[in-house]
């Protein structure tokens, strides 16, 4: 009954008002209700905020759907706001304890939240994060077929970017998901979605006797095994199979490579291979530093006999903590290096000093015109919206300003990492920033996932562009195909 619902009555009424305004295609009223809802934020409890932010995010999606002939900026702003409020709702749900008595009210809300958020990410090209959000919903309710069916569609599209030996694992997962999506009784499944699920199911009927996993089995020493399992469990390998998180897959490698490239000189060829190698290696280095910051249980020999004064402020000084700082800085700087790659490859002709993760998306850029036909570039564009641009533009990430602040202090000022039980924020000033080790670890892990997405998206963008180049290739033009020869492990000493 409504009286037992833990969600604030005014929030529930607002949700119905949003539905009514959308039904009557009243955009002006939706905007008015959004403003009214935002003013509610500080007057309601956390559980009610989950529903409020979900409703506001959905309302921005309704505006986008109702608006005809949208110009690019309006289109972008609606989507950014939608992502922003979905994330605010998810963040609260992750930080509160939900009374089991309220599960019947909250779980359906969270399933809709995660699924609609994942659908939005998928439409933006952000496949990796979309997969994780669909899986979050399925963990809450395995019978929520709008999540399992849309996840199957997402993985089906993902297959366009796989190596030949990776398809079998995706096919098995897609078949399982799509069969569940059309056989399980679920009142949440809408007719149009069901038609799409059935259509996909028919495409996979021919895949019957699938081989078992043929992953290579390697015996690692205990320390190496611990590191590799940590990377796999956190979804941090540059390997698309890591996105499946299937129990029968054990692929501890970073096998992501650029596709075959076509250029008129081997000099250009080597330039892009070398740039991608460097991006990949710096990511792997930052990933190891993050792992090491969690696993070290003894004082490093480099910290012995280093005389420091205890200022009684609970600040930590160690090689381990400095490694975590270095990981954060390395990951953040990789974004600009990806931008440099894009500037070179797509001949944007932005001056080197002006190239950064935001400048490549300048208004009227030729790159923006490629977004609708290149899902890799679209993904990178939307990932850029997770970072503060410093020009008062909208951001899709509630933590974007905090991320930028930490990066600036780590690079140019003093950043003091405190023990987790002490919050020294009262002593923050223009020179010094205090933050707990837990907060830095959390942001570093978020950056690892974001940069992993960027690297995959870069490879996908190049693959699409090379396919277009191959299709339009004139028989009279002599281009050089790439032939890979991997760096030998002995050369990595």
Helices and strands as residue ranges (DSSP letters): G 2-4, H 9-23, H 27-40, G 41-43, H 46-66, H 72-95, G 100-102, H 103-123, H 127-140, H 145-158, G 159-161, G 164-166, H 167-183, H 191-203, H 222-233, G 240-243, E 262-263, H 266-295, G 301-303, H 319-345, G 352-354, G 359-361, G 368-370, H 375-384, H 400-412, E 414-418, G 425-427, E 432-436, H 437-471, E 480-481, G 489-492
